[in-house]
Amino acid sequence: MAKATAVPAAAAAALLVLLLACCFPGARCDERPVRESLIAFLRELAGGDDQVGRDLGWDASLPPCGGPGDVAAWKNVSCVGGSNGDDGLVRQVLLEGQGPRLNGTINATLLCAARALHVLSLHGNALRGGVPEGISACRGLTHLFLSGNQLSGTLPPSLAQLGLRAIEVSGNNFSGELPRELGKLKLKSFLANDNRFNGTVPDFNYTELTAFNVSNNELTGAIPKDTGVFKNDSFWPNAAGMCGEPMFAACTSAPTPSPETKAPSSPQPPPPSSDPDPDSVANDGGQGKDTHKKRTVPKIVMYLGYVLLGAAILAFVLYKICSRKNRSSKTGRKSKPGVYDSSKLTTTTTTASVSPSRKSAYSLPTSGEHPQSGAGGGAAPSASLVVLRRSGTASITSNAAAAAAKELRFEDLLKSPAELLGRGRFGSSYKVVVPGGAALAVKRVKDAAVDEEAFRRRMERVGRAKHPAVLPPLAFYCALQEKLVVYEFQTNGSLAKLLHGSIESSQGPLDWPARLHIAAKIADGMAFMHTTLRGDGASSNSSSGEETAADGPIAHGNLKASNVLFTAGMDPCISEYGVTAPPPPATIRIDGAAAALRGDVRAFGVLLLELLTGKATSERGDGAELARWVTSVIREEWTAEVFDRALFARGGGGAGDGSSEQRMVRLLQVAMRCVDASPGSAPPPTMREVAGMVNAIARDEDDRSFSLEA
């Protein structure tokens, strides 16, 4: 009987071991459920669209890692063991730079079915929602890259349960506090800049980190004492109240009571009698000690209450003292909702001293950034604001901005409250209302590698180039690690907001004639700037045939729909020309400068695609995903499907006849010539050639309008 029982028990045990082996993360069992989960995960990332999965070859009938013969692996994944059919395990999912195609949410349950997953990279998309708490089920995850999306909410503390080595969530809309538990991880990289995190910075192991940035958030409090190689630009700017030397003002400790201040004395319990009453001992039958303990417990509780009451009174007194000091230090400074308050740093200018209580959120730090001057090196640095247009401004500038430019001083910017307008790859933009009521826009250039002298010469050259379709800089400031450029604030917003629904013009959505007009104006402005700023060769090195970067051609460097603004008369104008132009080395060859100008031509082509399709590009992308989508549609000979439906609206200026549609196709061909970088393709046109082609289309459209009116 015992043997008969032992056989089924052994079989059951063997079956259990087999099941556990198949469920173990390193085991190679049937991957079909993993494939289906990953495909469902991608479907949710794409907002329910299966086309993305088909384009990437994610097919549940095929092994993700490929198989024998010509069985292809899935795109954007890598596996343990290479192309091994069902023997491979998915180790990396790399769905980067898909832009608006991936605009859904992250489903951790589906993702974590891939138990061998180590790396998840989703940066450069348009993902919504947050990071789910259940991501801790991906036990093997070591690298999490989510930068450049539209994710929100808080970071889950469950991330600390993983063996993460890299967390990159910059350029999203995350908020809340950074989980303190993250400081326990052995991180090599932590990038959380350009979000809305608040609270204090956790204590990371900065000696282990190779990349770290928490700037452009709403963090407060003291920074960690030992941050290793990470200095000012890894922490600043943040909300007013961040402190800690040498990067910020010293933190002020809470006031402590003087030695003479003592807590109110509380009554002390009388010492217990060492000789208990013999009668009571006798009457209690030898249990007098227990009775005595029962009697003293209520007394101890009562005395403890006295002590707590005295501590509460002392705490209240200290609170009132601190509150009175804080109120007195903030007299005369009030903040409005939505306006960034001043920091506690101090900066001097060439003409006046600015008190700490009057500085705006983008005020310039002095510690660790500027060279010291004066005896002993103890004097504060000199902050110089270069005003470009004191004697006159271009016609595009309003009278109020022109008057403000003539009298503009650096301290005016420092003491004026700054409202954050937006953040991008190269810095942040603020709206500042200076004394006198003029509204200015201030671009803070982040991590600009170009040196001060080159930046100064570049901005002076840009300031001298005047065109009605280019917004002129009014002033600029540059220091070792800080660069500001001042423009007139444009109240009618940007092309990106007008095209993609954040704002609407008084005439409704942009129709075909309006979009063609915008394209022609921007092309004219870019062609003018390329021609005017092509370089004078004054600083050429005759022996090497090279020219300095400051005197060579100046490209825009960041042309996109959000940098096309509208004046009070709804005329388009190019903003931030040359501010973030990619800085070449100390000397540049002609082909290197030409590459920067070609980058502008390509960016203009992407802008044309946005105008024609009505589709947005990723905020931190280069428009490659939009160009790929247009190319795929054209190859299928569905060209008409490319265009925005609003272009065909009748009665509102839309393309109402076949001739206008032909001109739309011609403009699309111009755009594709600008963005085409395939091997063997014709050289891209210059900006002057592009402007000629666009204006020819615009003239034909005008002729058609005149003939209809006649």
ZAVO-258556 format. One record per residue (C-alpha): residue in three letters; x, y negated, z. Coordinates in steps of 0.25 Angstrom, whole numbers, plus 5000, padded with zeros to 4 digits. Layout:
! residues N
ALAXYZ;...
***
This chain:
! residues 710
MET500050005000;ALA501149915003;LYS501849934990;ALA500549914982;THR500449774989;ALA501849744987;VAL501749754972;PRO500649644970;ALA501349554980;ALA502649564972;ALA501949534959;ALA501249414965;ALA502549364971;ALA503249384957;LEU502049304950;LEU502149194961;VAL503649184958;LEU503349174943;LEU502349064945;LEU503248984954;ALA504348994944;CYS503448944933;CYS503048824941;PHE504548794945;PRO504948664938;GLY506148734932;ALA505448854926;ARG505148864912;CYS503748914910;ASP502648884901;GLU502748734898;ARG501348724891;PRO500748654903;VAL501848554904;ARG501748524890;GLU500248494891;SER500548414904;LEU501548324897;ILE500748304885;ALA499548264894;PHE500548174902;LEU500948104888;ARG499448084885;GLU499148014897;LEU500447924895;ALA499847894882;GLY498447854887;GLY497847984882;ASP498447974868;ASP498948104863;GLN499648044851;VAL500848004859;GLY501048154862;ARG500948194848;ASP501848094843;LEU502948144853;GLY502648294850;TRP502148334863;ASP501348454860;ALA500948564870;SER501148674860;LEU502648634859;PRO503748644870;PRO504148504875;CYS505648544873;GLY505548604859;GLY505648744856;PRO506448844846;GLY506548804832;ASP505848674828;VAL504948654840;ALA505148514843;ALA505148454857;TRP504248354862;LYS504748214860;ASN505148124872;VAL505448244882;SER506648324885;CYS506748454892;VAL507648544901;GLY508348644892;GLY508148564879;SER507248624867;ASN506948754874;GLY505448774870;ASP504648814883;ASP505948834891;GLY506148674891;LEU505648594902;VAL505248444900;ARG506348364908;GLN506048224902;VAL504848144897;LEU505348024889;LEU504147944884;GLU504747804883;GLY504447684875;GLN503147734869;GLY502547594873;PRO501047584872;ARG500847724867;LEU501047774882;ASN500047684889;GLY499447784899;THR499747834913;ILE500747934919;ASN500148064924;ALA501148134933;THR500348264935;LEU500548294920;LEU501948244919;CYS502448324931;ALA502048454924;ALA503348444918;ARG504148494930;ALA505548474924;LEU505348334921;HIS506448244925;VAL506348114917;LEU505048034914;SER505247914905;LEU504047824901;HIS504647694900;GLY504247594889;ASN502747634888;ALA501447574893;LEU501047664904;ARG500047624914;GLY499647674928;GLY500647704938;VAL501647814942;PRO500847924948;GLU501147984962;GLY501148124956;ILE502348094949;SER503148154961;ALA502648294955;CYS503748274944;ARG504748334954;GLY505848334944;LEU505748194939;THR507048114940;HIS506847994931;LEU505547914929;PHE505547794919;LEU504347714918;SER504847574915;GLY504147484905;ASN502647534906;GLN501447474913;LEU501347564925;SER500847504938;GLY500547544952;THR501547584962;LEU502747684961;PRO502347814969;PRO503147844981;SER503147994976;LEU504247954966;ALA505147974978;GLN504848124978;LEU505548144965;GLY507048154962;LEU506948024954;ARG508247964949;ALA507647854940;ILE506347774942;GLU506147664931;VAL504847594932;SER505247444928;GLY504347364919;ASN502947414924;ASN501847354933;PHE502147444946;SER501847374959;GLY501847404974;GLU503147444982;LEU504247524977;PRO504147654985;ARG505247664996;GLU505447814994;LEU506147784980;GLY507347734988;LYS507547884992;LEU507747924978;LYS509147944971;LEU508747844960;LYS509747804949;SER508747704943;PHE507647624948;LEU507047524939;ALA505747454944;ASN505847314939;ASP504747234932;ASN503647284940;ARG502747234952;PHE503347314964;ASN503347244977;GLY503847274991;THR505347294994;VAL506447374986;PRO506647514991;ASP508047554996;PHE508647624984;ASN510047694984;TYR510647584975;THR511947654974;GLU511347764966;LEU510547674957;THR511047644943;ALA509847554939;PHE508847474948;ASN507947364946;VAL506747314954;SER506647164949;ASN505447094944;ASN504547154954;GLU503847094967;LEU504747154977;THR505147084990;GLY505947105002;ALA507447135004;ILE508147204993;PRO509047324998;LYS510447285004;ASP511247364995;THR510847374980;GLY512147414974;VAL512347364960;PHE510947314959;LYS510847164960;ASN509947044958;ASP509247084944;SER508847224950;PHE507947154961;TRP507647014956;PRO506646954953;ASN505547004963;ALA504546944972;ALA504946824981;GLY505346884994;MET506446984989;CYS507746964997;GLY509047015000;GLU510446964997;PRO511246954988;MET510146954978;PHE509046874985;ALA508946784997;ALA509246845010;CYS508146915017;THR507546845029;SER507346935041;ALA506046925050;PRO506346835062;THR506646905075;PRO506346865089;SER507446795097;PRO508046865108;GLU507246785118;THR505946825111;LYS505446945119;ALA504147025117;PRO503147005128;SER503347095139;SER502347205142;PRO502047265155;GLN502947385159;PRO502247505164;PRO502647525179;PRO503647645181;PRO502947775185;SER503047805200;SER504047915203;ASP503247965214;PRO501848005210;ASP500748005221;PRO500848145228;ASP499348145230;SER499048135216;VAL500048245212;ALA499348335222;ASN497948295218;ASP498348325203;GLY498848465206;GLY500248435202;GLN499848355189;GLY500148215194;LYS501248185183;ASP500248215172;THR499248125178;HIS500248015179;LYS500648035164;LYS499148015160;ARG499047885168;THR500247825162;VAL499947855147;PRO498847745147;LYS499847645153;ILE500947675143;VAL499947655132;MET499447515138;TYR500847475140;LEU501247515125;GLY500047425121;TYR500647305128;VAL501947325121;LEU501347335107;LEU500547215110;GLY501747135114;ALA502447185101;ALA501247135093;ILE501346995099;LEU502846985096;ALA502647035082;PHE501546925080;VAL502446815085;LEU503546855076;TYR502546865064;LYS502046715067;ILE503446675067;CYS503846735054;SER502546685048;ARG502846545052;LYS504246545046;ASN503746605033;ARG502646505032;SER503646385034;SER504546445024;LYS503546455013;THR502946315015;GLY502646245002;ARG502746374994;LYS501446434989;SER501246544979;LYS500146574969;PRO499546704965;GLY500346764953;VAL501546664955;TYR502846724959;ASP503346654972;SER504746604974;SER505946694979;LYS506846654990;LEU508046634981;THR508746494979;THR509346444967;THR509946304964;THR509946234951;THR510846124944;THR509946014949;ALA509146054962;SER508946164973;VAL507746244973;SER507246294987;PRO506946444988;SER505446424991;ARG505246364977;LYS505846464968;SER505046554958;ALA505046704956;TYR506046704945;SER507046614953;LEU508546644951;PRO509246714962;THR510646664966;SER511246774973;GLY512046874965;GLU511746804952;HIS512446664950;PRO513846624953;GLN514146544965;SER514746404964;GLY515246294973;ALA516246304984;GLY516346444990;GLY515346494980;GLY514146474989;ALA513346374981;ALA512146414974;PRO512146434958;SER511746334948;ALA510446374941;SER510446294928;LEU509146294919;VAL509446254905;VAL508346174899;LEU508346184884;ARG507346074879;ARG507445954887;SER507445854875;GLY506245924868;THR505646054866;ALA505146134854;SER503646104849;ILE503246234855;THR503446184869;SER502346104876;ASN502545964881;ALA502446014896;ALA503446124894;ALA504346024886;ALA504245924898;ALA504546034908;ALA505746074900;LYS506345934901;GLU506245934916;LEU506446084919;ARG507446124930;PHE507846254935;GLU507146224949;ASP505846204942;LEU505846344938;LEU506346394952;LYS505246324960;SER504046354951;PRO503246474953;ALA503446584942;GLU502246674937;LEU502746804931;LEU502246814917;GLY502846944913;ARG504047044913;GLY504747104901;ARG506047174898;PHE506947054899;GLY506346984911;SER505146904916;SER504346784912;TYR503746684922;LYS502746564920;VAL503346444928;VAL502546314930;VAL503646204933;PRO503346074939;GLY502545984930;GLY501646104926;ALA502346154914;ALA502246304912;LEU503546374909;ALA503846524906;VAL505146574912;LYS505846704906;ARG506746774916;VAL507746854908;LYS508146974915;ASP509447044915;ALA509946954903;ALA511347004900;VAL511746884892;ASP512646794899;GLU512246654903;GLU513046574893;ALA512446664881;PHE511046654887;ARG511146494888;ARG511646484874;ARG510646574868;MET509446504875;GLU510046364870;ARG510046414856;VAL508646474857;GLY508146344863;ARG508646264851;ALA507946354841;LYS506546294840;HIS505346364833;PRO503846344835;ALA503746494837;VAL504846514847;LEU504546464862;PRO505846384866;PRO506546404879;LEU506446284888;ALA507546314898;PHE508346434903;TYR509146474915;CYS510246584915;ALA511146644925;LEU511946764927;GLN510746864928;GLU509546764926;LYS509046694914;LEU507746614913;VAL507146554900;VAL506046444901;TYR504946424891;GLU503646354890;PHE502446444895;GLN501546484884;THR500046504890;ASN499546584878;GLY500246704881;SER501046804872;LEU500746884859;ALA500747014867;LYS499646964876;LEU498846914864;LEU499047034856;HIS498747134867;GLY497647084874;SER498147014887;ILE497646874881;GLU496846834869;SER496846714860;SER495646624859;GLN495446684845;GLY495446824850;PRO496346934846;LEU497546894836;ASP497046914822;TRP497946944810;PRO498246804806;ALA498646764820;ARG499546884821;LEU500146854808;HIS500346704812;ILE501046754825;ALA501946844817;ALA502346734808;LYS502646634819;ILE503446734827;ALA504246774814;ASP504546634811;GLY505046604825;MET505946724826;ALA506546704812;PHE506846554816;MET507546604829;HIS508346714822;THR508846614812;THR509046494821;LEU509746584832;ARG510546674822;GLY511846614828;ASP512846504824;GLY514046574825;ALA514746464833;SER515346564843;SER515746664832;ASN517046744835;SER517746724822;SER518746834825;SER517746944829;GLY516546904820;GLU515646894833;GLU514846794839;THR514346764853;ALA512946814857;ALA512546674861;ASP512846614847;GLY512346734839;PRO510946764835;ILE509846754846;ALA508746854845;HIS507446854853;GLY507646984859;ASN506347014865;LEU505246974854;LYS503947034858;ALA502446994859;SER502546954873;ASN503646854869;VAL502746784858;LEU501946674865;PHE500846584861;THR500946434862;ALA499746344867;GLY499346344852;MET499446494851;ASP500646484842;PRO501646604844;CYS503046584849;ILE504146674853;SER504646674867;GLU505946714874;TYR506746704861;GLY508246744864;VAL507946754879;THR508146914880;ALA508946924867;PRO509847054869;PRO511146994873;PRO512247044864;PRO513747064869;ALA514646944871;THR514846944856;ILE513947004846;ARG514047044832;ILE513147004821;ASP512447134819;GLY512147134834;ALA511447004833;ALA510747044821;ALA510247164829;ALA509547074839;LEU508846994828;ARG508347124822;GLY507847154836;ASP506947034835;VAL506447074821;ARG506047204826;ALA505347144838;PHE504647054828;GLY504147174821;VAL503647234833;LEU502847104836;LEU502247114822;LEU501847254825;GLU501147204838;LEU500447094830;LEU499947194819;THR499547314828;GLY499147244841;LYS499847344849;ALA500847314860;THR502247354862;SER502847404875;GLU503247284884;ARG504647334885;GLY504747404872;ASP505247364859;GLY504047394850;ALA504547524845;GLU503347604849;LEU502447504841;ALA503347514829;ARG503347664830;TRP501847674830;VAL501647574818;THR502647654810;SER501847784813;VAL500547724809;ILE501147674796;ARG501747804793;GLU500347864794;GLU499947764784;TRP498947704794;THR499447564793;ALA498147504795;GLU498047564809;VAL499247484813;PHE498547354814;ASP497847294825;ARG496347294823;ALA496247154827;LEU496947114814;PHE495747164806;ALA494747084813;ARG493847004804;GLY493246864807;GLY494446834816;GLY495546814807;GLY495846964805;ALA496447034793;GLY495147034785;ASP495647074771;GLY496647164765;SER497647064762;SER497847034777;GLU497947184780;GLN499047184769;ARG499747074776;MET499647144790;VAL500347264783;ARG501447174778;LEU501647124792;LEU501747264797;GLN502747294787;VAL503547174792;ALA503447224806;MET503947364802;ARG505147304795;CYS505547234807;VAL505447354817;ASP505947464807;ALA507247514812;SER507247654806;PRO508547704799;GLY508647664785;SER507647554786;ALA507847424779;PRO508547314788;PRO507547234796;PRO507247104791;THR507746974798;MET506746894806;ARG506746784795;GLU506346894785;VAL505246944794;ALA504746794796;GLY504646784781;MET503846914779;VAL502846874790;ASN502646734785;ALA502446784771;ILE501346874777;ALA500746754785;ARG500746664772;ASP499946774764;GLU498946774776;ASP498846624776;ASP498646624761;ARG497546734763;SER496846644773;PHE496846524765;SER496246594753;LEU495146644762;GLU494846504767;ALA494846454753;
***
